[in-house]
Amino acid sequence: MQRRSVFYALLGLAPAAQALQEAASSIPATAAEAVSMGLPRFYSQPDFPAFAELGQALIPAFDGRPGAKEAEAAEFLDFLIGQSPADIQTLYKQGLATYKVRRKAGLDAALKELGEPWSHAGPTNPYAKFLQAAKQAFYQATVNSRQWSEAMSGRSRSAAGVGSYWMPIE
């Protein structure tokens, strides 16, 4: 590696080579690296904060339990939706666009459909389908997170097995 640096220095390319190396080190090589780096995968940079805000509104922290924000559920779901089938991606993309428009009128207006009566057939309104799917996804991502496991493991004896969060083998 030192020979290459000397060669670049002789050609006057040392700053460019260093900048190229730094840029290459910030690009994830695998999906696991992208998740660990916290890079949004499905939602664009302007859309991701709105998605995280929706998660916080749907699953807030309470009574010492972490919410979607503390459990970093939005980051996980962003990766998961990016790997999902096209119909799920369309549901989430269009649903978030509608959420952003309705959010301008207030949070209650944006989440109004969640208060409507439900049936086993599910809602016919695409936005209501999105809200129900997002609420379920944020809930599952939150209660299956390491943060939830750590918070719940010391609370009571009824949390048996909750403290046995599996760590990846590296």
Accessible surface in RSA format (square Angstrom, percent):
REM  Atomic radii and reference values for relative SASA: ProtOr
REM  Chains: A
REM  Algorithm: Lee & Richards
REM  Probe-radius: 1.40
REM  Slices: 20
REM RES _ NUM      All-atoms   Total-Side   Main-Chain    Non-polar    All polar
REM                ABS   REL    ABS   REL    ABS   REL    ABS   REL    ABS   REL
RES MET A   1   140.55  72.8  93.05  61.6  47.49 113.1  83.00  70.6  57.55  76.2
RES GLN A   2   152.46  85.3 149.18 109.0   3.28   7.8  53.05 112.9  99.41  75.4
RES ARG A   3   212.77  89.3 205.31 104.7   7.46  17.8  83.77 114.5 129.00  78.2
RES ARG A   4   135.84  57.0 128.67  65.6   7.16  17.1  26.77  36.6 109.07  66.1
RES SER A   5    60.68  51.3  54.98  73.4   5.70  13.1  33.56  71.5  27.12  38.0
RES VAL A   6    89.02  58.6  86.71  78.5   2.31   5.6  89.02  77.4   0.00   0.0
RES PHE A   7   114.93  57.5 113.23  70.1   1.70   4.4 114.69  69.5   0.24   0.7
RES TYR A   8    67.42  31.5  67.42  38.4   0.00   0.0  30.26  22.7  37.15  45.8
RES ALA A   9    62.21  57.2  41.61  64.2  20.60  46.9  43.70  61.5  18.51  49.0
RES LEU A  10   144.76  80.6 112.03  80.1  32.73  82.3 115.09  80.8  29.67  79.8
RES LEU A  11   101.72  56.6  73.99  52.9  27.73  69.7  78.14  54.9  23.57  63.4
RES GLY A  12    56.73  70.0   0.00   N/A  56.73  70.0  32.42  89.0  24.30  54.4
RES LEU A  13    82.20  45.8  81.67  58.4   0.52   1.3  82.20  57.7   0.00   0.0
RES ALA A  14    42.27  38.9  37.26  57.5   5.01  11.4  39.12  55.1   3.15   8.4
RES PRO A  15   100.61  73.3  90.00  82.0  10.61  38.6  95.69  79.0   4.92  30.6
RES ALA A  16    62.14  57.1  48.40  74.7  13.74  31.3  56.20  79.1   5.94  15.7
RES ALA A  17    21.10  19.4  14.31  22.1   6.80  15.5  18.68  26.3   2.42   6.4
RES GLN A  18   108.52  60.7 106.03  77.5   2.49   5.9  26.80  57.0  81.72  62.0
RES ALA A  19    57.85  53.2  50.47  77.9   7.38  16.8  53.24  75.0   4.61  12.2
RES LEU A  20   129.53  72.1 125.68  89.9   3.85   9.7 128.99  90.6   0.55   1.5
RES GLN A  21    96.85  54.2  89.74  65.6   7.10  16.9  42.15  89.7  54.70  41.5
RES GLU A  22   105.89  60.8  97.13  73.5   8.76  20.9  42.99  83.2  62.90  51.4
RES ALA A  23    52.64  48.4  44.37  68.5   8.27  18.8  51.58  72.6   1.06   2.8
RES ALA A  24    61.66  56.7  47.16  72.8  14.50  33.0  50.12  70.6  11.54  30.6
RES SER A  25    92.33  78.0  56.64  75.6  35.69  82.2  51.67 110.0  40.67  57.0
RES SER A  26    64.02  54.1  53.39  71.3  10.63  24.5  39.71  84.6  24.31  34.1
RES ILE A  27   120.20  68.4 107.85  80.3  12.35  29.8 108.57  78.2  11.63  31.6
RES PRO A  28    37.07  27.0  22.06  20.1  15.01  54.6  22.38  18.5  14.69  91.3
RES ALA A  29    88.15  81.1  49.25  76.0  38.91  88.5  58.45  82.3  29.70  78.7
RES THR A  30    77.54  55.2  66.39  67.3  11.15  26.6  72.05  96.8   5.50   8.3
RES ALA A  31    45.08  41.5  34.49  53.2  10.59  24.1  36.65  51.6   8.43  22.3
RES ALA A  32    74.92  68.9  61.45  94.8  13.48  30.7  68.64  96.7   6.29  16.7
RES GLU A  33    77.24  44.3  76.04  57.5   1.20   2.9  29.32  56.7  47.92  39.1
RES ALA A  34     3.35   3.1   3.35   5.2   0.00   0.0   3.35   4.7   0.00   0.0
RES VAL A  35    55.93  36.8  42.85  38.8  13.07  31.5  47.32  41.1   8.61  23.3
RES SER A  36    93.29  78.8  53.67  71.6  39.63  91.3  50.67 107.9  42.63  59.7
RES MET A  37    84.51  43.8  51.87  34.3  32.64  77.7  54.29  46.2  30.23  40.0
RES GLY A  38    40.44  49.9   0.00   N/A  40.44  49.9  21.16  58.1  19.28  43.2
RES LEU A  39    73.77  41.1  66.54  47.6   7.23  18.2  66.62  46.8   7.15  19.2
RES PRO A  40    44.03  32.1  21.05  19.2  22.97  83.5  23.36  19.3  20.67 128.4
RES ARG A  41    99.97  42.0  63.35  32.3  36.62  87.2  13.41  18.3  86.55  52.5
RES PHE A  42    30.80  15.4  16.22  10.0  14.58  37.9  18.01  10.9  12.79  36.6
RES TYR A  43     4.40   2.1   0.12   0.1   4.28  11.1   0.38   0.3   4.02   5.0
RES SER A  44    55.45  46.9  43.69  58.3  11.76  27.1  48.55 103.4   6.89   9.7
RES GLN A  45   131.00  73.3 121.37  88.7   9.63  22.9  57.67 122.8  73.33  55.6
RES PRO A  46   100.07  72.9  78.02  71.1  22.05  80.2  88.91  73.4  11.16  69.3
RES ASP A  47    29.26  20.5  29.26  29.1   0.00   0.0   0.82   1.9  28.44  28.4
RES PHE A  48    28.86  14.4  28.86  17.9   0.00   0.0  28.86  17.5   0.00   0.0
RES PRO A  49    81.17  59.2  71.81  65.5   9.35  34.0  76.60  63.2   4.57  28.4
RES ALA A  50    14.62  13.4  11.23  17.3   3.39   7.7  13.31  18.7   1.30   3.5
RES PHE A  51     0.00   0.0   0.00   0.0   0.00   0.0   0.00   0.0   0.00   0.0
RES ALA A  52    34.15  31.4  29.06  44.8   5.09  11.6  29.69  41.8   4.47  11.8
RES GLU A  53    66.58  38.2  59.18  44.8   7.39  17.6  37.98  73.5  28.59  23.3
RES LEU A  54     0.00   0.0   0.00   0.0   0.00   0.0   0.00   0.0   0.00   0.0
RES GLY A  55     0.20   0.2   0.00   N/A   0.20   0.2   0.20   0.5   0.00   0.0
RES GLN A  56    58.34  32.6  56.87  41.6   1.46   3.5  32.21  68.6  26.13  19.8
RES ALA A  57    31.18  28.7   3.02   4.7  28.15  64.0  13.01  18.3  18.16  48.1
RES LEU A  58    15.93   8.9   2.22   1.6  13.70  34.5   4.24   3.0  11.68  31.4
RES ILE A  59    22.85  13.0  22.07  16.4   0.78   1.9  22.85  16.5   0.00   0.0
RES PRO A  60    66.98  48.8  66.03  60.2   0.96   3.5  66.03  54.5   0.96   5.9
RES ALA A  61    47.13  43.3  26.22  40.5  20.91  47.6  26.30  37.0  20.83  55.2
RES PHE A  62   114.82  57.4 104.61  64.8  10.21  26.6 114.44  69.4   0.38   1.1
RES ASP A  63    99.22  69.5  71.38  71.0  27.85  65.8  30.27  71.2  68.96  68.8
RES GLY A  64    66.07  81.5   0.00   N/A  66.07  81.5  40.40 110.9  25.67  57.5
RES ARG A  65    58.02  24.4  55.43  28.3   2.60   6.2   3.22   4.4  54.80  33.2
RES PRO A  66    15.21  11.1   9.10   8.3   6.11  22.2  13.73  11.3   1.48   9.2
RES GLY A  67     0.00   0.0   0.00   N/A   0.00   0.0   0.00   0.0   0.00   0.0
RES ALA A  68     2.80   2.6   1.86   2.9   0.94   2.1   2.10   3.0   0.70   1.9
RES LYS A  69   146.82  71.6 129.30  79.3  17.52  41.7  81.05  73.0  65.77  70.1
RES GLU A  70    77.79  44.7  62.83  47.5  14.96  35.6  48.84  94.5  28.95  23.6
RES ALA A  71     7.16   6.6   0.00   0.0   7.16  16.3   0.00   0.0   7.16  19.0
RES GLU A  72    98.25  56.4  94.08  71.2   4.17   9.9  19.68  38.1  78.57  64.2
RES ALA A  73     0.95   0.9   0.00   0.0   0.95   2.2   0.95   1.3   0.00   0.0
RES ALA A  74     6.82   6.3   6.56  10.1   0.26   0.6   6.56   9.2   0.26   0.7
RES GLU A  75    69.98  40.2  62.51  47.3   7.47  17.8  28.62  55.4  41.36  33.8
RES PHE A  76    92.65  46.4  91.14  56.5   1.51   3.9  92.00  55.8   0.64   1.8
RES LEU A  77     4.32   2.4   4.32   3.1   0.00   0.0   4.32   3.0   0.00   0.0
RES ASP A  78     1.67   1.2   1.67   1.7   0.00   0.0   0.88   2.1   0.78   0.8
RES PHE A  79    42.80  21.4  42.45  26.3   0.35   0.9  42.45  25.7   0.35   1.0
RES LEU A  80    81.24  45.2  81.09  58.0   0.14   0.4  81.09  57.0   0.14   0.4
RES ILE A  81     5.46   3.1   5.46   4.1   0.00   0.0   5.46   3.9   0.00   0.0
RES GLY A  82    23.39  28.8   0.00   N/A  23.39  28.8   5.27  14.5  18.12  40.6
RES GLN A  83    96.69  54.1  63.90  46.7  32.80  78.1  25.23  53.7  71.46  54.2
RES SER A  84    25.84  21.8  12.21  16.3  13.63  31.4   4.91  10.5  20.93  29.3
RES PRO A  85    89.57  65.3  76.92  70.1  12.65  46.0  89.05  73.5   0.52   3.2
RES ALA A  86    75.99  69.9  66.58 102.7   9.41  21.4  68.12  95.9   7.86  20.8
RES ASP A  87   100.98  70.7  86.91  86.5  14.08  33.3  47.75 112.4  53.23  53.1
RES ILE A  88    64.38  36.6  64.35  47.9   0.03   0.1  64.38  46.4   0.00   0.0
RES GLN A  89    46.95  26.3  46.53  34.0   0.42   1.0   6.38  13.6  40.56  30.8
RES THR A  90    66.04  47.0  61.36  62.2   4.67  11.1  41.60  55.9  24.44  36.9
RES LEU A  91    41.33  23.0  35.91  25.7   5.42  13.6  40.36  28.3   0.97   2.6
RES TYR A  92    11.42   5.3  11.42   6.5   0.00   0.0   5.20   3.9   6.22   7.7
RES LYS A  93    87.92  42.9  85.97  52.7   1.95   4.7  65.46  58.9  22.46  23.9
RES GLN A  94   112.08  62.7 108.40  79.2   3.68   8.8  40.93  87.1  71.15  54.0
RES GLY A  95     4.03   5.0   0.00   N/A   4.03   5.0   3.40   9.3   0.63   1.4
RES LEU A  96     1.98   1.1   1.98   1.4   0.00   0.0   1.98   1.4   0.00   0.0
RES ALA A  97    56.44  51.9  49.44  76.3   7.01  15.9  54.59  76.9   1.86   4.9
RES THR A  98    46.34  33.0  41.88  42.5   4.45  10.6  21.68  29.1  24.65  37.3
RES TYR A  99     0.78   0.4   0.78   0.4   0.00   0.0   0.78   0.6   0.00   0.0
RES LYS A 100    70.82  34.6  65.87  40.4   4.96  11.8  46.04  41.4  24.79  26.4
RES VAL A 101   103.09  67.8  96.94  87.8   6.14  14.8  97.09  84.4   6.00  16.3
RES ARG A 102    73.45  30.8  69.33  35.3   4.12   9.8  22.67  31.0  50.78  30.8
RES ARG A 103    83.50  35.1  79.39  40.5   4.11   9.8  21.07  28.8  62.42  37.8
RES LYS A 104   180.67  88.1 140.17  86.0  40.50  96.4  97.18  87.5  83.49  88.9
RES ALA A 105    84.27  77.5  43.07  66.5  41.20  93.7  55.38  78.0  28.89  76.5
RES GLY A 106    25.04  30.9   0.00   N/A  25.04  30.9  24.99  68.6   0.06   0.1
RES LEU A 107    63.27  35.2  59.01  42.2   4.26  10.7  59.01  41.4   4.26  11.5
RES ASP A 108   129.71  90.9 118.92 118.4  10.79  25.5  41.40  97.4  88.31  88.1
RES ALA A 109    39.47  36.3  28.71  44.3  10.75  24.5  34.89  49.1   4.58  12.1
RES ALA A 110     0.00   0.0   0.00   0.0   0.00   0.0   0.00   0.0   0.00   0.0
RES LEU A 111    30.54  17.0  25.17  18.0   5.38  13.5  25.34  17.8   5.21  14.0
RES LYS A 112   126.93  61.9 115.79  71.0  11.15  26.5  68.07  61.3  58.86  62.7
RES GLU A 113    15.73   9.0   7.62   5.8   8.10  19.3   2.08   4.0  13.65  11.1
RES LEU A 114    53.86  30.0  26.40  18.9  27.46  69.0  28.23  19.8  25.63  69.0
RES GLY A 115    71.86  88.6   0.00   N/A  71.86  88.6  39.81 109.2  32.05  71.8
RES GLU A 116    90.52  52.0  78.88  59.7  11.64  27.7  29.88  57.8  60.64  49.5
RES PRO A 117   135.19  98.5 102.19  93.2  33.00 120.0 113.58  93.8  21.61 134.3
RES TRP A 118   177.64  71.3 146.57  70.9  31.07  73.0 124.13  66.2  53.51  86.8
RES SER A 119    64.40  54.4  52.32  69.8  12.07  27.8  46.19  98.4  18.21  25.5
RES HIS A 120   176.91  96.7 141.62  98.4  35.29  90.3  99.93 103.0  76.98  89.6
RES ALA A 121   101.71  93.5  56.86  87.7  44.85 102.0  68.83  96.9  32.89  87.1
RES GLY A 122    27.40  33.8   0.00   N/A  27.40  33.8  18.60  51.0   8.80  19.7
RES PRO A 123    35.30  25.7  20.26  18.5  15.04  54.7  31.63  26.1   3.66  22.8
RES THR A 124   131.79  93.7 109.60 111.1  22.19  52.9  80.50 108.1  51.29  77.5
RES ASN A 125    58.47  40.3  52.39  50.6   6.07  14.6  27.90  67.1  30.57  29.5
RES PRO A 126    91.93  67.0  90.27  82.3   1.66   6.1  90.89  75.0   1.04   6.5
RES TYR A 127    10.76   5.0   7.20   4.1   3.56   9.3   9.34   7.0   1.42   1.8
RES ALA A 128     7.39   6.8   7.25  11.2   0.14   0.3   7.25  10.2   0.14   0.4
RES LYS A 129    99.61  48.6  95.34  58.5   4.27  10.2  42.69  38.4  56.92  60.6
RES PHE A 130     0.17   0.1   0.17   0.1   0.00   0.0   0.17   0.1   0.00   0.0
RES LEU A 131     0.06   0.0   0.06   0.0   0.00   0.0   0.06   0.0   0.00   0.0
RES GLN A 132    74.48  41.6  67.25  49.1   7.23  17.2  27.82  59.2  46.66  35.4
RES ALA A 133    33.95  31.2  21.93  33.8  12.02  27.3  31.07  43.8   2.88   7.6
RES ALA A 134     0.08   0.1   0.00   0.0   0.08   0.2   0.08   0.1   0.00   0.0
RES LYS A 135    94.92  46.3  94.92  58.2   0.00   0.0  43.22  38.9  51.70  55.1
RES GLN A 136    95.21  53.2  93.37  68.2   1.84   4.4  40.18  85.5  55.03  41.7
RES ALA A 137    19.70  18.1  14.42  22.3   5.28  12.0  18.69  26.3   1.01   2.7
RES PHE A 138     0.36   0.2   0.36   0.2   0.00   0.0   0.36   0.2   0.00   0.0
RES TYR A 139   109.07  50.9 109.07  62.1   0.00   0.0  68.19  51.2  40.88  50.4
RES GLN A 140    90.26  50.5  89.78  65.6   0.49   1.2  19.83  42.2  70.43  53.4
RES ALA A 141    13.85  12.7   1.16   1.8  12.69  28.9   7.43  10.5   6.42  17.0
RES THR A 142     0.10   0.1   0.10   0.1   0.00   0.0   0.10   0.1   0.00   0.0
RES VAL A 143    38.00  25.0  24.86  22.5  13.14  31.7  24.86  21.6  13.14  35.6
RES ASN A 144   106.27  73.3  85.11  82.2  21.16  51.0  30.42  73.2  75.86  73.3
RES SER A 145    12.47  10.5   6.19   8.3   6.28  14.5  11.70  24.9   0.77   1.1
RES ARG A 146    93.49  39.3  91.55  46.7   1.95   4.6  24.85  34.0  68.64  41.6
RES GLN A 147    59.48  33.3  55.19  40.3   4.29  10.2  28.50  60.7  30.98  23.5
RES TRP A 148    41.13  16.5  41.13  19.9   0.00   0.0  28.32  15.1  12.81  20.8
RES SER A 149    10.05   8.5   9.69  12.9   0.36   0.8   8.14  17.3   1.91   2.7
RES GLU A 150   114.98  66.0  95.79  72.5  19.18  45.7  44.95  87.0  70.02  57.2
RES ALA A 151    33.33  30.6  12.90  19.9  20.43  46.5  24.35  34.3   8.98  23.8
RES MET A 152    27.89  14.4  27.89  18.5   0.00   0.0  27.89  23.7   0.00   0.0
RES SER A 153    49.62  41.9  27.69  37.0  21.93  50.5  10.06  21.4  39.56  55.4
RES GLY A 154    72.75  89.7   0.00   N/A  72.75  89.7  40.46 111.0  32.29  72.3
RES ARG A 155    99.27  41.7  64.01  32.6  35.26  84.0  28.81  39.4  70.46  42.7
RES SER A 156    62.18  52.5  40.93  54.6  21.25  48.9  47.14 100.4  15.04  21.1
RES ARG A 157   230.26  96.7 207.04 105.5  23.22  55.3  93.48 127.8 136.78  82.9
RES SER A 158   107.03  90.4  67.00  89.4  40.02  92.2  58.07 123.7  48.96  68.6
RES ALA A 159    14.80  13.6   5.27   8.1   9.53  21.7  10.22  14.4   4.58  12.1
RES ALA A 160    90.99  83.7  58.48  90.2  32.51  74.0  69.38  97.7  21.62  57.3
RES GLY A 161    59.89  73.9   0.00   N/A  59.89  73.9  34.87  95.7  25.02  56.0
RES VAL A 162    50.74  33.4  40.51  36.7  10.23  24.7  46.99  40.8   3.76  10.2
RES GLY A 163    52.18  64.4   0.00   N/A  52.18  64.4  18.61  51.1  33.57  75.2
RES SER A 164    70.57  59.6  53.28  71.1  17.30  39.8  50.50 107.5  20.07  28.1
RES TYR A 165    89.89  42.0  66.79  38.0  23.10  60.1  37.44  28.1  52.46  64.7
RES TRP A 166   220.07  88.3 203.39  98.4  16.68  39.2 187.90 100.2  32.17  52.2
RES MET A 167   116.52  60.3  98.52  65.2  18.00  42.8  92.80  78.9  23.72  31.4
RES PRO A 168    96.27  70.2  69.99  63.8  26.28  95.5  81.77  67.5  14.50  90.1
RES ILE A 169   174.91  99.5 142.14 105.9  32.77  79.0 145.93 105.1  28.98  78.6
RES GLU A 170   194.04 111.4 119.16  90.1  74.88 178.3  77.25 149.4 116.79  95.4
END  Absolute sums over single chains surface
CHAIN  1 A    11477.9       9136.4       2341.4       7105.1       4372.8
END  Absolute sums over all chains
TOTAL         11477.9       9136.4       2341.4       7105.1       4372.8
